[in-house]
Amino acid sequence: MPRGERRSPENQGRGATDPGERAREIALRLLTHSPRSRAQLRDGLVSRDVPEDVADEVVARYEEVGLLDDAALASTIARTRHAERGRSRRAIQQELARKGFDAGDVTEALEQISDEDERDAAAALARRRWDQLSSVDEDARVRRVVGMLGRRGYAPSLAFSLVKELQRADEQGA
């Protein structure tokens, strides 16, 4: 095509006139950008005007050849969100559900985070934030730490329990 000439609908994607080939090209671009769940890939294809039946075929084929593995991806997301961002199981569960993972994959992914792991992560987050707020009024300090833990998906009962422990530790240390 000569330089500066716009592609007409007839010229666009000359090699991809077959809907299946076009869908495969789109799917590979989507997967190159970031790993996706089966549902995310299907939604991405459908949103780009790929017929639903073609999208289903491409997703099934990619799953068959190992390009899509929802269980492994859900497990990786759960592990990294907990370890790197300090997210609770509840927050991770909501994220995985939003991304379209099956309930079984979500449950399996969350099983790798124990109650003790979750409490330890919350305690570390609370301690770090508590120490950062040492110059702040006690009531505001409590609200901010509890709020931060709540935004990360931790239960209010756990958040308040950890804050009470931090207050007791400060009183004993003073």
N, C-alpha and C positions, 0 to 999 in steps of 0.2 A: 504494500500500500504506500502511495507517495506520502512524503513527509507533510505533516500538517493536515492531512485529510482525516476527517472523523470517521470512526467505524460505524457503519450502518448496522442495524440488527442482523442483516443477512451476513455481514462480514465478521461479526463478533464470534469468537470461539469457533473458527473454521474447523479445527480438529475435534471439536466437541459438539457436533450436531446431534449425536446420539445422547438422549437424556441420561442414560446410565453412565456414559463416559463423562459427561458434564458433572454428574453427581459425584463420581469418584474423584474428579479433580477438585471439586469444592471440599469434599470430605478430607482429602489429603492436606489441603491448605488449612482447614480448621484444626486438624490434628497436629500439624507442624507448629501452629501458633501456641497451642497448649493442650495437655491431655484433657479429654472430655469423656463424660459418661455416655452410655448408649443413648439415653434420652436427650442429652445436650446435643449430640451429633445429629440425631434425627431432627430435632427442632431447628438446628442450624441449617440443615438441608432444606427442610420444608419452608423456612422463612426466606430462602433464596429461590423460591418457585420451583423446587424439585418436586415432582409428583410424589405423593405419600407412598405409593407402592414401590417406586424406584428407591426412595429413601430407605424404606424398610429392607429392601434387598441389599443395598450397599452396606447398611449397618450390620445386617446378619453376616454378610461375607467378611467384613472387617473383623467382626467378633470371631468368626470361624478361623481366620488366619492369624489371630492373636494381636491385631492392632488395637482392639478394644478389650479391656478386661476390667469390668466394673468392680469386681471384688478386690482386685489388687489396687486399683485407683482409690477406692473408698478407704482401704486400709492405710494407704500412704497419706491421704488427706487427713485422716483421723490422727495418725501418728505425728505429723508435722504441725497440725494446728494445736495439738496439746503440748508438744515439746517446745515448739518455737514461739507460739503466741499465748500459751497458757490458757487455752480455751477449755471449757468444761465439756463433759460428754453431751450434755443437753444442747449446748451451742453447736457442737460438731454435728449432732444428730439433725438439727434443724438445717444446717448448711447442706448436709448430704441429701436430705429430703428435697430441698430446693433445687438441687442439681439433678434430681430425677433418679437417684439410686434406689434399687429395690430394698424393701424392708429387711430382707435376709442379709444383703450385703452390708447394710448399715449396722445391723445388730452384730454381725461378725467383726466389723471394723472397730466397733466400740468396745468389744470384749477385751481388746488388748490394753485398755486403760482401766486399771483397778480403782477401787474406792480410795485406797491408800495413795496411789499415784495422783489422783485428782485432788485429794486433800493436801498433799505435799506441794503440788503446783500452786494451789490457791494460797497456801501459807507463804510460799516464797514471793508470790506477787504482792500479797498483803504486807509482808515485812518490808519489801522494797519501797512500796508506795508510802507506808507508814513513816519510814525513815526520811523520805523525801519531804514529807509534810511536817517535819518536827517543829517548824516555827509557826505553824498554823494553830488557831484556836482548837481546843480539844473536840468540841462538837462538830466543827467543820471537818476536822481531820477524820473523825469517825464516819461522817456522811460520805466523804470523798472516797475513802477506802472501800466502804460497803458498796457504794455506787459503782466503783471501778470493777469490783468482783461481780456485781450483778450484770454489768454490761458484757462480761465475759461468760455469762451463763451460769454462774455459781448460785446456789440456793441462798436466800437471805439468812436462813438459820446458820449455815456454814459461815457466811460472811461475818455475821454478828459474833459468832463464837470465836472466830479468829481475831477479831478486833478486841474482844474482851481479853484474850490471851496476851495480845500485844500491850494492852493497857496494864495488865497485871505485871508483865515483864518490865515495863517502864517504871512502875511503882516500886518494884523490888530492887531495880537497878539504881534508883535515885537516892 
